[in-house]
Amino acid sequence: MFDQRRTRAALIALSLAALPPHVAAAAPLAATETRVAAEAPALPASTEALALAAWVVAKADAHGLPFIVIDKVHAQVVAFTADGAVRATTPALLGAARGDLSPPGIGTLKLAQITPAMRTTPAGRFEVGFGADLGPHDVLWIDYDAAISLHRVVTSNAAEHRLQRLATPSVADNRISYGCINVPVRFYEGVIQPLFRPANGIAYILPETPAFGSLIAHIEAHPHPR
C-alpha cells in the first residue's frame, strides 16, 4: 500500500540534502522592461516543489531535460535545470477554480462558454514546448488539447489587477485565469525561454492538496520512456 506520509517525509529529507533551499537570483530586467520590480518578488521555493524535484532527479524522470514544478497551493513556479539545480522561482496566477482535472473538451470551447467552475489548472506530468497562441507572442504549451499553457501575465483587462495579484504576499488572490499559468514577463523571457530552448522540457503540476504522493504514484504507474 502506498504510504503518502512516509514517501513525503523521505522526499523532503532528500530534497533538503540534494537541492539548495533558496532560489537563484532573478533574471536581469530587459532594457525594454518597465514593470515594477514587485512584479516578481523573490521568494523561496516551497518544500513540496523541492521534494518533488529531488524525486525527479533521483528517478531521472525528466530524462535529462530541464523542468518546472508548479505548486498550486503556494501559487508559485520553480524552474530547475536538467541536473536539478534551482534556476529561479516566481509567484504565478492560476485557474480561478479549484480542481486537478481539465473538463473534457474544454480546449474546443470559446472563452465565453467556459464557466467559472471549469477554470481549473490540471495536475500531472506534462511534456512541454513552445508554440503559438492566438496573439503575437509565444507560449509554453503544457496541455495543448486542453488549451493550458504557461505564458506572460495577461494585463489586457485592467479590472483583474493581475500585476497587483502577483505582487501581493498572499496566495489567496492568485486564482484568476481560465486555467493557464500566468508568470511575470521577466521570468518568462529571462528564465523560461532560455531554459526550454531548444530542448523543451517537462512540467510537473502539483495537486491542490499539499500531500503530493498521489502524483508520484501516478507517474510511477504510467512511466514515460524516451
N, C-alpha and C positions, 0 to 999 in steps of 0.2 A: 504494500500500500504506500502511495506517495505521501511522504510526510513534509508538508509545506514549511512548517516551522523549523524543522531540523535543516532542510535544504536552504532556507533563507538565512539561517544563522551561519551555516558553513560558507555560503556565498559572500555574506558580509565580511566574514573573517578573511576570506581570500582576497576580496576587493581591497580591504584596508592594507593588506600586506603587499599587494601587487600594483596598485594604482595610486597616483597622487591624490590627496584628499581635497585639493583645491584646484580651481580651473586655471588654465593658462591665460595670459594676458589677452584682452580682446584685440581683434584685428584693428590696425590703424584706420582712422577715418579717411575715406577717399576725399580728393580735393573738392569734388562736387557735392559732398555730403554736408547738408546744412542742418540736419536734425540735432536736437539737443542730446548731450551725452547721456542723459537719463533714459533715452530710448532703449538702451541696453545696459542696465545696471549690472555690475559684477555680482555674482552670487556663486556659492559653492555648489558643486554637483550633488544631487541627492544621494543618500546612501543606497537607495534602491537602484538608481542608474549605475552607480559604481559596481554594485554587486552583480548586476546583470552583465555588465561589461567584462568583469572578471571571468564569469562563466563563458561568455562568448570567446574570450581569448583562450581559456583552458581547453575548450572543446573545438577550437578552430572553426566555429560555426559560421564566421563571416568569410571563410575561405580566402584569407589574405587581402580582403578588401577593407577600406575604411567604413565606418558605420556610425550611426547616430542612435541614441536612446531618447525616446520621447516619453517623459514622465508626466502623465496627465494629472496625477494627484498634486504634484508640485508645480505644474504648468511650466515646464522647462524642457529645453532641448540640450542634450550634451553630445558634442561631436568628438569622435575618437579616431585616431589614426589606425592604420591596419594592425599595428602591434599593440593596440590597446591604450596608448597614451592619450590623456585628455587634451584635446586641441583647444576647445573653448566651450562655454555654456551660455545660455541666454534664456530669459523668460520667453514664453510663447503664448499665443492665443489659440484656443482650441474650439471644437464644436460646442455649440450652445447647449446641447442635450447630453445628459449622462448616458453612457452605454458603450459597449465594446464591439458592437457589430454594425456594419452598414446595412440599411434596409435593402432588400433585393431590388435590383433595377434602378437604384437611385441615380446612377450615372447617366441614365437616359432621360431624366426629368428636367424640366426647366426650373429655374430658381423659384419661381412663383408657386410651383407645385410641391416644393419641399416644405413640409410642415415643421413647426418648431421641434416636435418630438423626434423627427427624422435626422436632425442635425448633429450626428454623433461623429466622433473621431474613433475609428475602429482600432482595436488592439491586435497585436500579432507581429509576425516577422514578414518583412516585405523587401523584395529586390527593387532598388530604386534607380532612377536615371533621369537625366534632364530631357525636357521636351517643351513643346509649345503649348500655350494656353490660348484663351480667346483674345487676350490682349497682346501688347507688343513685347512683353517680357517672357523670359523662360521661367519654368517652374521645375521643382524636383518632384517627379511623379512617384507617388507611393503606391497607390492602387488606381490605375488608370480607369478600369471598368467602373469603379465606384466614384470616380472624379475626386479622389483625395490626393492632395499634393501638399508639399511644403513650399512656401513662397514668401516673397517680401510682404511686409504688412500692408494691407489694403487700407487706404485712407480716403477713398472717394466719398464715403458717407460720413461727414463731419459729426453727425449726431451720435455715431457709435463710439467716438473718442478712443479709437484703437491705440494710438500712441500713448495716451494717458494711461490706458489699461496696462500696457506693457511696463510703464514706469512705476506703477504703484507696488509697494512691497507685498500687498495681499494677492492671493491667488483666486479670491472669490469673484473678481471681475474679469477673469481671463477667458470666460466662456462666452463667445460672441459669434463665432464663424459658423458656416454651414457644414463644417466638418474638417476643412483644411487647417493646416498648421501655419499660422502667421508668425514670422520672426522679423526682427529689426533688419533694415536694409543692409547695414554694415555687417551684420552677422551672415546674412545670405551671400553677399558679394565678397566679403573678406574671409569667410570660413567655408561655407557650404560649396560655393562654386569651385575654388581651387582644390578642395579636398576630394570632391567627387568627379573631377575631370582629370584624365579621360576614362577612368576605370569604373565609374558608377560605384555602387556600394549597397549596403544593407541598412534598413531602418527597423528598429525594434520599438514597438509602441506598447508600453506597459498598460495593463488593465486598470480600471477605475479603483480597484481595491489595492491597498499597499502590499498585501501578500501576493507576490507575483509568481509563486511556484507553479501555478496553473499554466502560465505562459511557457515556462521552461519545459514542463511536462508535455505540452502540445508540440513544441519544437522537436523534442526528442522522439515523440511518437510519429512525426512527419519529417524525416530527415530531408535535407536539400543537397543531394550530391551535385558535384560540378564536373 
